[in-house]
Amino acid sequence: MDAPHITQEMADSYAVGALERDVSALIQLHIADCDDCSVLVADAEELAALLAYSAPRVEAPRHLRDRVLRESGAQTPRWRTHVARTGRAAVGIAAVLAVVASFTGMVMIRGDVDDLREQNNVLKTQVDQALSQEVEIASLKSEVSLGDRRAFELETAARDDRELLASLLSSSTEVADVFPVGENTRGVGRLIWDEEQRLLYFVATNLSPAPVGDTYQIWVDRDGRWQSLGSFEPDENGFVRRSFLLSNDIAVYQSAIVTVERAGGSFEREGLSVFAADLATLKDN
Amino acid sequence: MSWQSNPGTPGVRKIDRAEDAALPYDSPSAAFAQMTDAALMVAVRAGDAAAFSALYDRYADLVFSASLRILGDRQLAEDTTQDVFIRVWQRPELFVAARGRFPGWLMSITRNRSVDELRSRGRRLRREASAPADSDDDLTADLPTEARSDDPAWSAQLHDEQARVRAALREIPTEQRAALTMAYFQGLTQQEIAEALSEPLGTIKTRIRLGMQKLRRSLKDEV
């Protein structure tokens, strides 16, 4: 590790606020890009913060609590914003569809209606024939492949279980608790971090199915940027065991959350949060 | 990744899917009482207002007390306390657990916000305040004994920590303690402290350096 650029004395003086403003500003700029100095300053700030404990203890006014919760907006759940945004988006989409439908109707009226009807009938017959053949073929395929598919699923599940057990036995694996967020969230979960395999397992039980048209999606963050690892669904018993690959260019994440997003997953974290985990509390398995 | 205390870990449990897989606690307040500050902040980042309320209940008195000590005005201290917690709610991503504990981060915001308010009012408040900023009465006054938050264990822990810090400060030579408190609670720079005490700048720098060294040695286990 390179020697820090800020001395302990400078860090201590900065932390108690004894430096001139321009010097303090330079230090702030420096620690934004220098991890070593950032740690040094954070340590000094933590020590300086203890000075606050020496202040005579005065109880904060009772009315201040309600005021803080109200002014911060913490009394209004953030999911309401999500619902309002979704509602507004739905209205917008419906309006667009209404315009397109009316425009299409006008074009049809102007065309040669009889010719179009004849062509439409021919096409319809051809489509029906093709569909019936496809249905028959699909049915035959389905009977043959059902058994194969089931065997494949069982084999995959067994392999995943073996991999998870191997991770749990490894000394490079750590575990973090997963906390439900919100009153209605049910389930008990753990995150298993396998550093050797660069895999993150999410294991949970008693999980409710995601709402129709939605899916669960897991995110990890570093310095405020959320990165999706993937989506998942619990089985019919509410159990889920999924593994996700971790990016090799990032050594550590700070936290993980599970949200409910639209089916297929979302590029940006938008949905309601249901679970959270503090990855700083990962402990040896 | 360092290990931190995570109370309430259930260990290996047998879960009967015919019943609710109950969480290891019965009520939201009991649940939050077992969570570390860092875990609560994870929940805050996920938008959990109850977790934010729990953090407020833990630290509101400390933030208000420190702010009042700096500003000497209850109304301003209330406003500053509000600003601090609003920042916690609106910018939770600024707290990075790997870089330090939550109280340190929170009190850094509190102190900076309070001193900014003090400076914007030209330090008029300090001259009008009844309690001198560098009084040793702070260290000898009795600590409150009643638990403020719903969690007596947490209140007791805070009480103990406060007592330890006060004891450590009493061990620091008076002039070093004065330099630290003038900087921290009055928002004075080294140069301003030197002028106020009619001492050379180098002397003040040394006092601050030695004072922090002694504080660090005394409170090594708490940092």
Interface residues (C-beta under 8 A of the other chain):
Chain A: E9 D12 S13 A15 V16 G17 A18 L19 E20 R21 S38 V39 A42 D43 A44 E45 E46 L47 A48 A49 L50 L51 A52 Y53 S54 A55 P56 R57 V58 E59 A60 P61 L64 R65 R67 V68 L69 E71 S72 G73 A74 Q75 T76 P77 R78 W79 E174 D177 F179 P180 V181 G182 E183 R186 G187 V188 T205 N206 D221 D223 G224 N237 G238 V252 Q254 S255 I257 S273 A276 A277 D278 L279 A280 T281 L282 K283 D284
Chain B: M1 S2 W3 Q4 N6 T9 P10 R13 I15 R17 D20 A21 L23 P28 M35 T36 A38 A39 M41 V42 A43 R45 A46 G47 D48 A49 F52 S53 Y56 D57 A60 D61 L62 V63 F64 S65 A66 L68 R69 R74 E78 T81 Q82 F85 I86 W89 Q90 E93 L94 V96 A97 A98 R99 G100 R101 P103 G104 W105 L106 M107 S108 T110 R111 N112 V115 D138 L139 A141 L143 P144 R148 E161 Q162 V165 R166 A168 L169 A179 L180 T181 A183 Y184 F185 G187 L188 T189 Q190 Q191 I193 I204 K205 I208 R209 M212 Q213 L215 R216 L219 E222 V223
